[in-house]
Amino acid sequence: MNYVVSDIHGCYNLWVKILKKINFKDEDKLYCLGDAMDKGRESIRVMQDIMSRNNVIYVMGNHDYMALKVFEKVVNLSFEDFEKQYNKINLEEYTLWDKYGGDITLKQFFALSVYERKKIIDFLLKTTFYKVLEIKGVTYILSHAGIKDFNEDTDISELSNFPLESFIFTRPDFNISLFKDKNNKLIIGHTPTLSITGKSEIYKNNSYIDVDCGAIYGGKLAAYCIETKEEFYACWI
């Protein structure tokens, strides 16, 4: 089976729970649509667990992108050196990332050996921005946030021409369908369903399937099975 999750945001306990909920097996595949890190308390632990699983495919999110830009610049520094040299390094990227919950992640990153830090950097550098799956006659595009400037007149084959930012920062209009073909679907995270409907449930409208149910905001961590269309939820309680 093929499953999709998104926006774990360092919620390790929910991550473990959702894997049990779906009875995740070696023959299954799980697509994580980015933002496993930041805001939550166990970001690096979540990321390292994902990295250890050959059948988890990671798609980059905006928090991963911001983290990577900082990680590459500080990989050989200690936390103390980072604090001393911060003004010299002039990390505009860190200011933005810190604003959105990167401070906890960075402290955990500094607690790692340089070897382990580089493993995370290498992993993030190899991640993709989107995936296209053909399952049971339906084409599924998987990305973190959506696809900025994609519309009904755009062919799926043109996705490789879109810049990274189109996939990780956009906020889609769920009332506008992206595809003329009703057998095309876009599965995303990034925008918590709590902010759309007020409910911590997977949201489906037009061609969209939004699986970010706001785990880090007290909601649930969701998983969606593409083949069966089943929805699974891990709760805090």
Secondary structure as UniProt FT lines:
FT   STRAND          2..5
FT   TURN            9..10
FT   HELIX           12..21
FT   TURN            22..23
FT   TURN            26..27
FT   STRAND          29..32
FT   TURN            41..42
FT   HELIX           43..51
FT   TURN            54..55
FT   STRAND          56..59
FT   HELIX           62..74
FT   TURN            75..76
FT   HELIX           79..89
FT   HELIX           92..99
FT   TURN            100..101
FT   HELIX           102..110
FT   HELIX           114..125
FT   STRAND          130..135
FT   TURN            136..137
FT   STRAND          138..143
FT   TURN            148..149
FT   TURN            152..153
FT   HELIX           156..161
FT   HELIX           165..168
FT   TURN            174..175
FT   TURN            182..183
FT   STRAND          184..188
FT   HELIX           194..197
FT   STRAND          203..205
FT   TURN            206..207
FT   STRAND          208..210
FT   HELIX           215..217
FT   STRAND          221..225
FT   TURN            226..228
FT   STRAND          231..234
//
